[in-house]
Amino acid sequence: EYKVVFAGGIETVRNTAFNVCDCARYLEDGFKIYLLGYGDEKSICMLKEKIANVNQQFGKERLVYCGTKVGEEYDLFMSSCDIAINFQNMDEYYMRYAFPSKVLNYLNYGLLVVTTPLDTIQNSEIDCLVFYPDKMKNTPQSFAITMNQLKNVIGNSKEKIANKMIELDNKFVFDLSEL
């Protein structure tokens, strides 16, 4: 099983968790998406309903809502995953300037990250570490195409990503000391 994770707020403004659920419809067998997060009661209920509908459509559990995890429980869970998703709506003005911290968090766990092609990420030093949806289209199908392809590189990626993040951290500390 390929373990895919989304961790973040469950809300209907950016719709990230709901977008992630739509990706499950296009993933090959062997993938399971775990959603971790917090939100108001109404949004959580809507998410659980969407998860139930998708799982029923496929006759198996493709999506799992895990609630909120913190501390060691969160660390262990994230370390057990293979791929992480940052699927934002791009049509909002502020998204042109946003830099989702969850992408850095995912990378710190050595996860392969598939992210919305935000300018802020593409123009950063982590651009070489992340993957974008197929043809840079911000759609569930394009995200799934990329994730389906990533299953071929899962085995040897964690250490490489973690080492690059340490290198970037060291560079940041050095650059800061030069100010």
Sine and cosine of phi, psi and omega as CSV:
sin_phi,cos_phi,sin_psi,cos_psi,sin_omega,cos_omega
0.00,0.00,0.69,-0.72,0.09,-1.00
-0.99,-0.11,0.85,-0.53,-0.11,-0.99
-0.99,-0.14,0.92,-0.40,-0.02,-1.00
-0.96,-0.29,0.65,-0.76,-0.04,-1.00
-0.78,-0.63,0.60,-0.80,0.25,-0.97
-0.85,-0.53,0.78,-0.62,0.05,-1.00
-0.75,-0.66,0.86,-0.51,0.00,-1.00
0.24,-0.97,-0.22,-0.97,-0.03,-1.00
-0.94,0.35,0.63,-0.78,0.08,-1.00
-0.98,-0.22,0.97,-0.25,-0.05,-1.00
-0.45,-0.89,0.21,-0.98,-0.11,-0.99
-0.96,-0.29,0.20,0.98,0.05,-1.00
-1.00,0.09,-0.86,0.51,0.04,-1.00
-1.00,0.07,-0.35,0.94,0.11,-0.99
0.91,0.41,0.30,0.95,-0.16,-0.99
-0.84,0.55,-0.76,0.65,-0.03,-1.00
-0.89,0.45,-0.60,0.80,0.00,-1.00
-0.94,0.34,-0.62,0.79,0.09,-1.00
-0.87,0.49,-0.68,0.73,-0.01,-1.00
-0.87,0.49,-0.65,0.76,0.02,-1.00
-0.85,0.52,-0.62,0.79,-0.01,-1.00
-0.92,0.40,-0.45,0.89,0.04,-1.00
-0.89,0.46,-0.56,0.83,-0.06,-1.00
-0.85,0.53,-0.47,0.88,-0.03,-1.00
-0.91,0.42,-0.37,0.93,-0.10,-1.00
-0.92,-0.39,-0.02,1.00,-0.01,-1.00
-0.98,0.18,0.54,-0.84,0.07,-1.00
-0.94,0.35,0.28,-0.96,0.08,-1.00
-0.85,0.52,0.51,-0.86,0.02,-1.00
0.98,-0.21,-0.16,0.99,0.05,-1.00
-0.98,-0.20,0.63,-0.78,0.14,-0.99
-0.69,-0.72,0.73,-0.69,-0.03,-1.00
-0.97,-0.25,0.79,-0.62,0.04,-1.00
-0.94,-0.33,0.79,-0.61,0.01,-1.00
-0.95,-0.33,0.84,-0.55,0.05,-1.00
-0.90,-0.43,0.66,-0.75,0.07,-1.00
0.27,-0.96,0.00,-1.00,-0.09,-1.00
-0.79,-0.61,0.32,-0.95,0.05,-1.00
0.11,-0.99,0.03,-1.00,0.03,-1.00
-0.96,0.28,0.32,-0.95,-0.12,-0.99
-0.84,0.55,-0.65,0.76,-0.02,-1.00
-0.89,0.45,-0.71,0.70,0.00,-1.00
-0.90,0.43,-0.65,0.76,0.02,-1.00
-0.89,0.45,-0.69,0.73,0.03,-1.00
-0.88,0.47,-0.68,0.73,0.03,-1.00
-0.88,0.47,-0.65,0.76,0.00,-1.00
-0.91,0.41,-0.72,0.69,0.01,-1.00
-0.87,0.49,-0.61,0.80,0.04,-1.00
-0.91,0.42,-0.70,0.71,0.01,-1.00
-0.89,0.45,-0.68,0.73,0.03,-1.00
-0.86,0.51,-0.72,0.69,0.01,-1.00
-0.87,0.49,-0.65,0.76,0.00,-1.00
-0.91,0.42,-0.70,0.71,0.00,-1.00
-0.91,0.41,-0.72,0.70,0.01,-1.00
-0.88,0.48,-0.64,0.77,0.02,-1.00
-0.91,0.42,-0.64,0.77,0.01,-1.00
-0.86,0.52,-0.60,0.80,-0.04,-1.00
-1.00,-0.10,-0.13,0.99,0.02,-1.00
0.93,0.36,0.33,0.95,0.07,-1.00
-0.35,-0.94,0.20,-0.98,-0.06,-1.00
-0.99,0.12,0.97,-0.23,0.07,-1.00
-0.98,-0.19,-0.37,0.93,-0.03,-1.00
-0.79,-0.62,0.65,-0.76,0.03,-1.00
-0.69,-0.73,0.78,-0.62,0.12,-0.99
-1.00,-0.09,0.82,-0.57,-0.10,-1.00
-0.96,-0.27,0.02,1.00,-0.05,-1.00
0.96,0.28,-0.44,-0.90,-0.02,-1.00
-0.98,-0.18,0.71,-0.70,0.09,-1.00
-0.85,-0.53,0.60,-0.80,0.00,-1.00
-0.69,-0.73,0.30,-0.95,0.10,-0.99
0.86,0.51,-0.69,-0.73,-0.07,-1.00
-0.89,0.47,-0.60,0.80,0.02,-1.00
-0.88,0.48,-0.67,0.74,0.05,-1.00
-0.90,0.43,-0.73,0.68,-0.01,-1.00
-0.85,0.53,-0.73,0.68,-0.01,-1.00
-0.89,0.46,-0.68,0.73,-0.01,-1.00
-0.90,0.44,-0.77,0.64,-0.04,-1.00
-0.88,0.48,-0.63,0.78,0.00,-1.00
-0.91,0.41,-0.36,0.93,-0.02,-1.00
-1.00,0.03,-0.07,1.00,-0.05,-1.00
-1.00,-0.01,0.26,-0.97,-0.01,-1.00
-0.94,-0.35,-0.68,0.73,-0.11,-0.99
-0.75,-0.66,0.58,-0.82,0.07,-1.00
-0.81,-0.59,0.49,-0.87,-0.07,-1.00
-0.86,-0.51,0.71,-0.70,0.20,-0.98
-0.83,-0.55,0.99,-0.11,-0.09,-1.00
-0.90,-0.44,0.99,-0.10,-0.05,-1.00
-0.98,-0.20,0.45,-0.89,0.21,-0.98
-0.96,0.27,0.73,-0.68,-0.06,-1.00
-0.99,-0.12,-0.13,0.99,-0.12,-0.99
-0.99,0.16,-0.04,1.00,-0.01,-1.00
-1.00,0.01,0.67,-0.74,-0.08,-1.00
-0.81,0.59,-0.72,0.70,-0.10,-1.00
-0.93,0.37,-0.34,0.94,0.00,-1.00
-0.93,0.38,-0.30,0.95,0.06,-1.00
-0.93,0.38,-0.37,0.93,-0.08,-1.00
-0.89,-0.46,-0.05,1.00,-0.05,-1.00
-0.97,0.23,0.53,-0.85,0.14,-0.99
-0.75,-0.66,0.99,-0.12,-0.09,-1.00
-0.89,0.45,0.89,-0.46,-0.02,-1.00
-0.89,0.45,-0.38,0.93,-0.01,-1.00
-0.88,0.48,-0.47,0.88,0.01,-1.00
-0.90,0.43,-0.70,0.71,0.05,-1.00
-0.90,0.44,-0.65,0.76,0.03,-1.00
-0.86,0.50,-0.74,0.67,0.02,-1.00
-0.85,0.53,-0.72,0.69,-0.03,-1.00
-0.89,0.45,-0.57,0.82,0.02,-1.00
-0.90,0.43,-0.33,0.94,0.10,-1.00
-1.00,-0.06,0.07,1.00,0.02,-1.00
0.97,0.25,0.34,0.94,-0.05,-1.00
-0.99,0.12,0.52,-0.85,0.18,-0.98
-0.96,0.26,0.81,-0.59,-0.09,-1.00
-0.93,-0.37,0.79,-0.61,0.14,-0.99
-0.95,-0.31,0.86,-0.52,-0.12,-0.99
-0.75,-0.66,0.49,-0.87,0.18,-0.98
-0.81,0.59,0.68,-0.73,-0.05,-1.00
-0.97,0.24,0.95,0.32,0.03,-1.00
-0.97,0.22,0.63,-0.78,0.02,-1.00
-0.83,0.56,-0.63,0.77,-0.06,-1.00
-0.89,0.45,-0.56,0.83,0.03,-1.00
-0.98,0.19,-0.69,0.73,-0.03,-1.00
-0.89,0.45,-0.46,0.89,-0.01,-1.00
-0.99,-0.16,0.33,0.94,-0.01,-1.00
-0.92,-0.39,0.12,-0.99,0.00,-1.00
-0.97,0.25,-0.14,0.99,0.05,-1.00
-1.00,-0.06,0.00,1.00,0.00,-1.00
-0.79,0.61,-0.62,0.79,-0.04,-1.00
-0.96,0.28,-0.19,0.98,-0.06,-1.00
-0.98,-0.19,-0.28,0.96,-0.08,-1.00
-0.96,-0.27,0.25,-0.97,0.03,-1.00
-0.87,-0.50,0.52,-0.86,-0.02,-1.00
-0.92,-0.40,0.38,-0.92,0.02,-1.00
-0.88,0.48,0.48,-0.88,-0.01,-1.00
-0.75,0.66,0.75,-0.67,0.01,-1.00
0.84,0.55,0.37,0.93,0.02,-1.00
0.86,0.51,0.39,0.92,0.03,-1.00
-1.00,0.03,0.78,-0.63,-0.05,-1.00
-1.00,0.04,0.89,0.45,-0.02,-1.00
-0.80,-0.60,0.41,-0.91,0.03,-1.00
-0.84,0.55,-0.64,0.76,-0.01,-1.00
-0.90,0.43,-0.67,0.75,0.01,-1.00
-0.92,0.39,-0.62,0.78,0.09,-1.00
-0.88,0.48,-0.70,0.71,-0.04,-1.00
-0.91,0.42,-0.63,0.77,0.03,-1.00
-0.85,0.53,-0.73,0.69,0.02,-1.00
-0.89,0.46,-0.71,0.71,0.00,-1.00
-0.89,0.45,-0.64,0.77,0.04,-1.00
-0.86,0.51,-0.60,0.80,0.01,-1.00
-0.96,0.29,-0.52,0.86,-0.06,-1.00
-0.94,0.35,-0.33,0.94,-0.04,-1.00
-0.87,0.49,-0.33,0.94,0.01,-1.00
-0.98,0.19,-0.23,0.97,-0.04,-1.00
-0.87,-0.49,0.10,1.00,-0.07,-1.00
-0.86,0.51,-0.69,0.72,-0.15,-0.99
-0.82,0.58,-0.65,0.76,-0.14,-0.99
-0.92,-0.39,0.38,0.93,-0.12,-0.99
-0.99,-0.11,-0.53,0.85,-0.14,-0.99
-0.83,0.56,-0.76,0.65,-0.05,-1.00
-0.91,0.41,-0.66,0.75,0.00,-1.00
-0.88,0.48,-0.71,0.71,0.00,-1.00
-0.91,0.40,-0.72,0.69,0.00,-1.00
-0.87,0.50,-0.67,0.74,0.02,-1.00
-0.90,0.44,-0.64,0.77,0.02,-1.00
-0.91,0.41,-0.61,0.79,0.03,-1.00
-0.91,0.41,-0.62,0.78,0.06,-1.00
-0.90,0.44,-0.68,0.73,0.03,-1.00
-0.87,0.49,-0.70,0.71,0.01,-1.00
-0.91,0.41,-0.62,0.79,0.04,-1.00
-0.89,0.45,-0.71,0.70,0.02,-1.00
-0.88,0.47,-0.65,0.76,0.03,-1.00
-0.89,0.45,-0.68,0.74,0.02,-1.00
-0.88,0.48,-0.73,0.69,0.00,-1.00
-0.88,0.48,-0.68,0.73,0.03,-1.00
-0.89,0.45,-0.76,0.65,0.00,-1.00
-0.85,0.53,-0.62,0.78,0.00,-1.00
-0.91,0.42,-0.64,0.77,0.00,-1.00
-0.93,0.37,-0.37,0.93,0.00,-1.00
-0.99,0.14,-0.18,0.98,-0.02,-1.00
-0.92,0.40,0.00,0.00,0.00,0.00
